[in-house]
Amino acid sequence: MNSRARKAKTDVKTNITTKANPILTGEEVTKKFGGLTAVSAVEFEVREGEILGLIGPNGSGKSTLINTISGFYAPDDGIITFKGIRISGRKPSAIARLGIGRTFQFVRPFEDLSVIDNITVGVLYGTNASRITKAEEKALEILEFVQLAEKRNIAASDLMMAERKRLEIGRALSISPQMILLDEVFAGLNETEAKEGISLILRISHELGITILMIEHILSAITETCDRVIVLNQGRKIAEGKAQEIMKDPTVVEAYLGAAYAEGK
């Protein structure tokens, strides 16, 4: 069955206007764990320079899809392509070297290393730099960008939650990626910290020109940052389109947002 025929069979609502070439694509991506299908025949594309949101209820397959893109899981079926190169089934290190950075839902810094050393390790890996001094200079630039330069010499374990989140983003940036995958970077933040995080995400997109695919449950973060949104439910894509329009979609409201959200609107 060709791709057009497969898409004709899916019950997915879309409202898409093509503006740029896709940098990342997935075709019929499927991931199973025993008898559970966590991601089922999901098709997607992320366009160069955009911020694409990935939303859905808990257990809908969002993190599984991110882990499959970044190589932590190999798909059981389907193809994932980055910049025209098939990456599905490759190791995470190989995918990172191709230009995809990522954060984790539960931040994973090197606890015993200083903040700047956490970034320097990534710079050395991403650039194969042979000079520590040059790598540290680049690391400091990244820390200034994520507003952690003043904390550069303290242990990562001593950072507050919002600071650890920014360090996690800095680590993703340290490999000089063309695209980053963000897994709930706003989780656990208060309203002020979330607003600062939104500003940082927009700066990464607008100032650095990095393409972003982000999972998030805080809807204001989605509506204020994302060009488009994909919605998953029970491992399947159920909707795709502009954020404001997706939030009004009856299918999305029923599966994810709930009646209270609809009544509030």
ABEGO torsion letter per residue (X at the ends): XBAAAAAAABBBBBBBBBABBBABBBBGBBBBBEABBABBGBBBBBBBGBBBBBBEBBGAGAAAAAAAAAGABBBABEBBBBGGBBABGBBAAAAAAAGBBBBBABBBBBAABBAAAAAAAAAAAAAGBABAAAAAAAAAAAAAAAGAAAAAABBAAABBAAAAAAAAAAAAAAAGBABBBBBGAABGBBAAAAAAAAAAAAAAAAAAGBBBBBBBABAAAAAAABABBBBBBGGBBABBEBAAAAAABAAAAAAAAEAAAAAAX
